Amino acid sequence: MSENGIMYDLVLLGATGYTGKYTVEHISTHLPTDLKWAVAGRSTAKLTTLVDEIRPLNPDRLSPKIEVATLSGEDLDCLAKKTRLLINTIGPYCLYSSPILEACARNGTHYLDATGESPWVLDMIRKHHDKAKSTKAIIIPEIGIESAPSDLLTFALVSMIRAELSVGTRKVITSLHEMNSRPSGGTLATLLAIFDVYTLGQLTESFKPWVMSPVPHSESAKATPWIEKLSGTRSVPDLGTLATSYMATPNTAIVQRSWGLFDQGNFYGQNFQYNEFMRVRNMLIGVASHLVITLGGILLCLSPIRWLTRKLVFKPGQGPDKQDARQNHIEIRAVATSDSPDSQRAFAKLSWNGSLYHLTGVLLAEAAIVILRERTAAHDLGGGCLTPATLGYPLIDRLQKAGVKFETKLLGR
């Protein structure tokens, strides 16, 4: 143990859960072998079994130590003081993870999680950003499938336009181009918990444009045509026919926070706007999916519907069979328009073959080693509640080496 009590570079809390296990496996097989790390949770037996299972994956690696901890303030303070960085995969985050993030902010411990719960993230920013900044803790929620891909694609497009054209970006439109996956029990439990915990007013507040941005944004976007509002569909060059995306709300909020974090919006551009949709085969399917998403949100406001849903889906900790999940795939595309008279356009694409929960594990693990061993905008900002984009190209480069395909190019050249 060091003089200041730090024993580990990294502790993974929630290691025996569905996403936690994928994260443990990626740490074991891809992160530097001299990493000092531990797995943490409530059950010694489960943690011991996990460590035994992963040992053959990389015999050259130091095996993780085991830390048994509850979610009491005393246990979490003790755990946070032992490590430089903590990865948290315990959800629903709005039910269990507030004291975990708080302990990290208070003790100057870097923190990563894989939530997609916008109301909870907004609450954590308002309560703990200033404390985290004072202790220089880098706190990055939503650095899993929500919302790292959208945030990193947008950052890469904005950076390319700034570097190649020396101008800001007027707008970015992101599309969930393809996705083949089923949600785990934890994902479904989180969705239901949001409606249990937060009032309609709190949900509405967290969905407001630019609500997570650290600086105000002047609303200058063109009004959405009424036919697009009604149908939820539109056609976008180079992206195709697009419809309402259920991932748009959390991703948009994080991208808008990134806008404000980078030079108070000046790096992205003061006229910057962001929208996110998903690709559909035709307008008819787009209208149908828009109605399903809208109706689903309304129904989940009703507690009997949530009770029934819980009876029919995976339980927390469960998920798709790993063998089946290897056939999963995701591709996200984005188009940016420069804030210049010629409206130069740029294109970006991120794709991954395999379980999306494996991808989340990759994102968490690679983000951790970037924070621990590289210099990024997150470090330059001095900590606080930040976003995936603040890890920038060091994270993008590591993701590419880990199997994430990433492409950017200027169009029309």
C-alpha positions as CSV (number, residue, x, y, z in Angstrom):
1,M,0.0,0.0,0.0
2,S,1.3,3.5,-0.9
3,E,1.7,6.2,1.7
4,N,-1.7,7.8,0.8
5,G,-3.5,4.4,1.1
6,I,-3.9,3.7,-2.6
7,M,-3.6,0.0,-3.4
8,Y,-5.0,-0.2,-6.9
9,D,-5.0,1.5,-10.2
10,L,-8.5,0.3,-10.9
11,V,-11.4,-1.3,-9.0
12,L,-14.4,-2.8,-10.9
13,L,-17.5,-2.6,-8.7
14,G,-20.3,-4.9,-9.8
15,A,-17.9,-7.3,-11.4
16,T,-20.1,-10.4,-11.2
17,G,-23.0,-8.8,-13.1
18,Y,-23.7,-9.3,-16.8
19,T,-21.9,-6.2,-18.1
20,G,-19.3,-6.4,-15.3
21,K,-18.1,-9.9,-16.5
22,Y,-17.5,-8.6,-20.0
23,T,-15.5,-5.7,-18.6
24,V,-13.4,-8.0,-16.4
25,E,-12.7,-10.2,-19.4
26,H,-11.5,-7.2,-21.5
27,I,-9.3,-5.9,-18.7
28,S,-7.8,-9.4,-18.4
29,T,-7.0,-9.8,-22.1
30,H,-6.2,-6.3,-23.3
31,L,-5.0,-3.9,-20.6
32,P,-1.3,-3.6,-19.6
33,T,-0.2,-6.6,-17.5
34,D,1.3,-4.5,-14.8
35,L,-2.1,-3.0,-13.9
36,K,-2.9,-3.3,-10.2
37,W,-6.6,-4.0,-10.0
38,A,-9.4,-5.5,-8.0
39,V,-12.9,-6.8,-8.4
40,A,-15.5,-5.7,-5.8
41,G,-18.9,-6.7,-4.8
42,R,-21.0,-8.1,-1.9
43,S,-20.3,-11.9,-2.3
44,T,-16.8,-13.3,-1.6
45,A,-17.8,-16.6,-3.2
46,K,-19.0,-15.1,-6.5
47,L,-15.9,-12.9,-6.7
48,T,-13.6,-15.8,-6.0
49,T,-15.3,-17.9,-8.7
50,L,-15.0,-15.0,-11.2
51,V,-11.3,-14.6,-10.5
52,D,-10.7,-18.4,-11.0
53,E,-12.6,-18.2,-14.3
54,I,-10.6,-15.4,-15.8
55,R,-7.1,-16.5,-14.7
56,P,-6.6,-18.8,-17.7
57,L,-7.5,-15.9,-20.1
58,N,-4.1,-14.3,-19.5
59,P,-1.7,-16.2,-17.2
60,D,0.9,-13.4,-17.5
61,R,-1.5,-10.9,-15.8
62,L,-1.6,-10.1,-12.2
63,S,-4.8,-11.6,-10.9
64,P,-7.2,-9.1,-9.5
65,K,-7.6,-8.8,-5.7
66,I,-11.0,-9.2,-4.1
67,E,-12.6,-6.4,-2.2
68,V,-15.9,-7.1,-0.5
69,A,-18.0,-4.0,-0.1
70,T,-21.6,-3.0,0.6
71,L,-23.2,0.2,-0.6
72,S,-22.9,1.9,2.8
73,G,-21.1,5.2,2.9
74,E,-18.3,3.9,5.1
75,D,-17.6,0.9,2.8
76,L,-17.7,3.1,-0.3
77,D,-15.4,5.7,1.2
78,C,-12.9,3.0,2.1
79,L,-13.1,1.5,-1.4
80,A,-12.7,4.8,-3.1
81,K,-9.6,5.7,-1.1
82,K,-7.9,2.4,-2.1
83,T,-8.0,3.1,-5.9
84,R,-7.1,5.7,-8.4
85,L,-10.1,4.8,-10.6
86,L,-13.4,3.0,-10.1
87,I,-15.6,1.4,-12.8
88,N,-19.2,1.0,-11.6
89,T,-21.5,-1.5,-13.4
90,I,-24.2,-1.6,-10.6
91,G,-27.6,-0.6,-12.0
92,P,-30.2,0.6,-12.0
93,Y,-28.0,3.5,-11.2
94,C,-30.8,5.7,-9.9
95,L,-31.5,3.1,-7.3
96,Y,-28.0,2.0,-6.2
97,S,-25.2,4.2,-7.5
98,S,-25.6,7.7,-6.2
99,P,-23.5,7.0,-3.1
100,I,-20.8,5.3,-5.2
101,L,-20.4,8.4,-7.5
102,E,-20.6,10.7,-4.5
103,A,-17.8,8.8,-2.7
104,C,-15.5,9.0,-5.7
105,A,-16.2,12.8,-6.1
106,R,-15.5,13.3,-2.4
107,N,-12.3,11.3,-2.4
108,G,-10.7,12.4,-5.7
109,T,-11.2,9.0,-7.3
110,H,-11.8,8.9,-11.1
111,Y,-15.2,7.2,-11.9
112,L,-16.8,5.6,-15.0
113,D,-20.2,3.9,-15.5
114,A,-22.5,2.6,-18.2
115,T,-25.7,4.3,-17.3
116,G,-28.2,5.8,-19.8
117,E,-30.4,7.3,-17.2
118,S,-30.6,11.0,-18.1
119,P,-32.5,12.1,-15.0
120,W,-30.0,10.5,-12.7
121,V,-27.0,11.9,-14.6
122,L,-28.5,15.4,-14.5
123,D,-29.0,15.0,-10.7
124,M,-25.4,13.8,-10.3
125,I,-24.0,16.7,-12.3
126,R,-25.9,19.3,-10.2
127,K,-24.9,17.7,-6.9
128,H,-21.3,16.6,-7.4
129,H,-19.7,18.4,-10.4
130,D,-18.2,21.1,-8.2
131,K,-16.9,18.7,-5.5
132,A,-15.4,16.4,-8.2
133,K,-13.6,19.4,-9.8
134,S,-12.3,20.5,-6.4
135,T,-10.8,17.0,-5.8
136,K,-9.7,16.6,-9.5
137,A,-11.8,13.5,-9.9
138,I,-12.7,12.7,-13.5
139,I,-16.3,11.5,-13.4
140,I,-17.7,10.2,-16.7
141,P,-21.2,8.6,-16.6
142,E,-22.7,7.1,-19.8
143,I,-19.5,5.8,-21.3
144,G,-21.0,2.6,-22.5
145,I,-23.2,2.0,-25.6
146,E,-25.0,5.0,-24.2
147,S,-23.5,7.5,-25.0
148,A,-19.9,7.0,-26.0
149,P,-20.4,6.2,-29.7
150,S,-22.5,9.2,-30.5
151,D,-20.3,11.5,-28.4
152,L,-17.1,10.3,-29.9
153,L,-18.4,10.3,-33.5
154,T,-19.5,13.9,-33.0
155,F,-16.2,14.9,-31.4
156,A,-14.3,13.4,-34.3
157,L,-16.4,15.2,-37.0
158,V,-16.1,18.5,-35.2
159,S,-12.4,18.1,-34.8
160,M,-11.9,17.2,-38.5
161,I,-13.9,20.2,-39.7
162,R,-12.0,22.4,-37.3
163,A,-8.6,21.0,-38.4
164,E,-9.3,20.8,-42.2
165,L,-11.5,23.8,-42.7
166,S,-10.7,26.1,-39.7
167,V,-14.4,26.6,-39.0
168,G,-17.0,25.4,-36.5
169,T,-19.7,22.9,-37.1
170,R,-23.3,24.0,-37.7
171,K,-25.0,20.6,-37.2
172,V,-24.4,16.9,-36.7
173,I,-27.0,14.3,-37.4
174,T,-26.4,10.8,-36.1
175,S,-28.2,7.6,-37.2
176,L,-28.4,4.2,-35.6
177,H,-27.8,2.6,-39.0
178,E,-27.9,-1.1,-37.9
179,M,-28.3,-3.0,-34.7
180,N,-28.8,-6.6,-33.9
181,S,-29.1,-7.2,-30.2
182,R,-31.4,-8.0,-27.3
183,P,-31.4,-6.1,-24.0
184,S,-30.1,-7.7,-20.8
185,G,-32.1,-7.9,-17.6
186,G,-30.1,-5.0,-16.1
187,T,-31.0,-2.7,-19.1
188,L,-34.7,-3.5,-18.8
189,A,-34.7,-3.1,-15.0
190,T,-33.1,0.3,-15.5
191,L,-35.7,1.5,-18.0
192,L,-38.5,0.5,-15.6
193,A,-36.7,2.0,-12.5
194,I,-36.5,5.4,-14.2
195,F,-40.3,5.6,-14.3
196,D,-40.5,4.3,-10.7
197,V,-38.1,6.8,-9.2
198,Y,-38.7,10.0,-11.1
199,T,-41.8,12.1,-11.5
200,L,-43.1,13.2,-14.9
201,G,-41.8,16.7,-14.1
202,Q,-38.3,15.4,-13.4
203,L,-38.3,13.4,-16.5
204,T,-39.4,16.3,-18.6
205,E,-36.7,18.5,-17.0
206,S,-34.0,16.0,-17.9
207,F,-35.2,15.9,-21.6
208,K,-35.0,19.7,-22.1
209,P,-32.5,20.8,-24.8
210,W,-29.0,21.8,-23.5
211,V,-30.0,21.1,-19.9
212,M,-26.7,19.3,-19.2
213,S,-24.5,21.9,-20.9
214,P,-22.3,23.9,-18.5
215,V,-22.9,27.1,-20.5
216,P,-26.1,28.4,-22.1
217,H,-26.8,27.8,-25.7
218,S,-28.7,30.2,-28.0
219,E,-31.5,28.3,-29.7
220,S,-31.1,29.0,-33.4
221,A,-32.2,25.7,-34.9
222,K,-34.8,25.7,-37.7
223,A,-38.2,24.7,-36.7
224,T,-39.0,21.0,-37.4
225,P,-41.6,20.7,-40.2
226,W,-45.0,19.6,-38.8
227,I,-45.0,16.5,-41.0
228,E,-41.7,15.3,-39.4
229,K,-43.1,16.0,-35.9
230,L,-46.2,14.1,-36.6
231,S,-44.7,11.1,-38.4
232,G,-41.3,11.0,-36.7
233,T,-39.6,10.5,-40.0
234,R,-37.4,12.4,-42.4
235,S,-34.9,11.8,-45.2
236,V,-31.3,12.8,-44.8
237,P,-28.7,12.6,-47.6
238,D,-26.0,9.9,-46.9
239,L,-28.0,8.6,-44.0
240,G,-31.3,7.5,-45.7
241,T,-34.8,7.4,-44.2
242,L,-34.6,8.1,-40.5
243,A,-37.1,7.8,-37.6
244,T,-37.3,8.5,-33.9
245,S,-34.6,6.6,-31.9
246,Y,-35.1,5.4,-28.4
247,M,-31.4,6.1,-27.7
248,A,-31.6,9.8,-28.8
249,T,-32.5,11.4,-25.5
250,P,-29.6,10.3,-23.4
251,N,-27.1,10.6,-26.2
252,T,-28.2,14.1,-27.2
253,A,-27.9,15.4,-23.7
254,I,-24.3,14.1,-23.4
255,V,-23.3,15.5,-26.8
256,Q,-24.7,18.9,-25.8
257,R,-22.7,18.8,-22.5
258,S,-19.6,18.1,-24.6
259,W,-20.3,21.2,-26.7
260,G,-20.2,23.3,-23.6
261,L,-17.2,21.7,-22.0
262,F,-14.9,22.3,-25.0
263,D,-14.0,26.0,-24.7
264,Q,-17.5,27.0,-23.7
265,G,-18.9,25.9,-27.0
266,N,-16.4,27.7,-29.2
267,F,-14.6,24.6,-30.4
268,Y,-17.7,23.0,-31.7
269,G,-19.1,26.4,-32.7
270,Q,-21.7,28.7,-31.3
271,N,-24.3,27.7,-33.9
272,F,-23.9,23.9,-33.2
273,Q,-27.0,21.7,-33.3
274,Y,-27.3,18.0,-32.7
275,N,-30.0,15.5,-33.6
276,E,-30.1,11.7,-33.5
277,F,-32.4,9.2,-35.2
278,M,-32.4,5.6,-36.4
279,R,-32.4,4.3,-40.0
280,V,-35.6,2.5,-41.2
281,R,-36.3,0.8,-44.6
282,N,-39.1,3.2,-45.5
283,M,-41.4,5.9,-44.3
284,L,-44.2,3.5,-43.3
285,I,-41.9,1.5,-41.0
286,G,-40.6,4.8,-39.6
287,V,-44.1,6.0,-38.7
288,A,-44.9,2.7,-37.1
289,S,-41.7,2.7,-35.0
290,H,-42.3,6.3,-34.0
291,L,-45.7,5.4,-32.7
292,V,-44.5,2.3,-30.9
293,I,-41.7,4.3,-29.1
294,T,-44.2,7.1,-28.2
295,L,-46.9,4.7,-27.0
296,G,-44.3,2.6,-25.1
297,G,-43.2,5.7,-23.2
298,I,-46.7,6.6,-22.2
299,L,-47.6,3.0,-21.1
300,L,-44.4,2.8,-18.9
301,C,-45.8,5.7,-16.9
302,L,-48.4,3.3,-15.6
303,S,-47.2,1.1,-12.7
304,P,-49.3,-1.9,-13.6
305,I,-47.7,-2.0,-17.0
306,R,-44.2,-1.9,-15.4
307,W,-45.2,-4.7,-13.0
308,L,-46.3,-6.9,-15.9
309,T,-43.2,-6.1,-17.9
310,R,-41.0,-7.2,-15.0
311,K,-42.7,-10.6,-15.1
312,L,-41.9,-11.2,-18.8
313,V,-38.3,-10.1,-19.3
314,F,-34.7,-11.1,-18.2
315,K,-34.0,-10.6,-14.5
316,P,-31.1,-8.2,-13.5
317,G,-27.8,-10.1,-13.9
318,Q,-29.2,-12.1,-16.8
319,G,-28.9,-11.5,-20.5
320,P,-28.6,-13.1,-24.0
321,D,-26.5,-16.3,-24.2
322,K,-22.8,-15.4,-24.9
323,Q,-22.6,-17.6,-27.9
324,D,-25.7,-16.0,-29.5
325,A,-24.5,-12.5,-28.6
326,R,-21.3,-13.0,-30.6
327,Q,-23.6,-12.7,-33.7
328,N,-24.7,-9.2,-32.6
329,H,-23.7,-6.1,-34.6
330,I,-24.1,-2.3,-34.4
331,E,-23.3,0.4,-36.8
332,I,-23.8,4.1,-36.1
333,R,-23.3,6.8,-38.8
334,A,-23.1,10.5,-38.6
335,V,-23.0,13.5,-41.0
336,A,-21.8,16.9,-40.1
337,T,-22.2,20.3,-41.8
338,S,-19.6,23.0,-41.4
339,D,-20.6,26.5,-40.3
340,S,-19.3,28.1,-43.4
341,P,-20.9,29.6,-46.6
342,D,-20.2,26.4,-48.6
343,S,-21.7,24.1,-46.0
344,Q,-19.0,21.5,-46.4
345,R,-20.2,18.1,-45.2
346,A,-18.3,15.3,-43.4
347,F,-19.1,11.7,-42.6
348,A,-18.2,9.3,-39.8
349,K,-19.0,5.7,-39.0
350,L,-18.5,3.5,-35.9
351,S,-19.2,-0.3,-36.1
352,W,-18.7,-3.3,-33.9
353,N,-19.3,-7.0,-34.3
354,G,-20.2,-8.9,-31.2
355,S,-22.2,-8.4,-28.0
356,L,-23.1,-4.8,-27.3
357,Y,-22.5,-5.5,-23.6
358,H,-19.0,-6.7,-24.6
359,L,-18.6,-3.3,-26.4
360,T,-19.7,-1.5,-23.3
361,G,-17.0,-3.5,-21.4
362,V,-14.4,-2.5,-24.0
363,L,-15.4,1.2,-23.7
364,L,-15.2,1.1,-19.9
365,A,-11.9,-0.6,-19.7
366,E,-10.2,1.4,-22.5
367,A,-11.5,4.7,-21.0
368,A,-10.0,3.6,-17.7
369,I,-6.5,3.1,-19.0
370,V,-6.7,6.3,-21.0
371,I,-7.5,8.2,-17.8
372,L,-4.8,6.4,-15.8
373,R,-2.0,6.7,-18.3
374,E,-2.6,9.4,-20.9
375,R,-3.2,13.1,-21.0
376,T,-6.6,14.3,-22.3
377,A,-9.0,17.2,-22.3
378,A,-10.6,15.6,-19.2
379,H,-7.3,16.2,-17.3
380,D,-6.9,19.7,-18.7
381,L,-10.4,20.5,-17.5
382,G,-9.3,19.6,-14.0
383,G,-11.9,16.9,-13.3
384,G,-15.6,17.2,-12.6
385,C,-18.6,15.5,-14.3
386,L,-17.4,15.2,-17.8
387,T,-18.2,13.2,-21.0
388,P,-16.7,10.5,-23.2
389,A,-15.6,13.1,-25.8
390,T,-13.2,14.7,-23.3
391,L,-11.1,11.6,-23.6
392,G,-10.8,12.3,-27.4
393,Y,-8.4,10.7,-29.8
394,P,-6.5,8.7,-27.1
395,L,-9.7,6.8,-26.4
396,I,-10.6,6.5,-30.1
397,D,-7.2,5.1,-30.9
398,R,-7.4,2.5,-28.2
399,L,-10.9,1.5,-29.2
400,Q,-9.7,0.9,-32.8
401,K,-6.9,-1.4,-31.6
402,A,-9.5,-3.3,-29.5
403,G,-11.7,-4.0,-32.6
404,V,-14.0,-1.0,-32.9
405,K,-14.1,0.2,-36.5
406,F,-14.0,4.0,-36.8
407,E,-14.0,6.0,-40.0
408,T,-14.2,9.7,-40.8
409,K,-13.9,11.6,-44.1
410,L,-14.9,14.9,-45.8
411,L,-17.6,14.5,-48.4
412,G,-17.3,15.9,-51.9
413,R,-13.5,15.9,-52.0
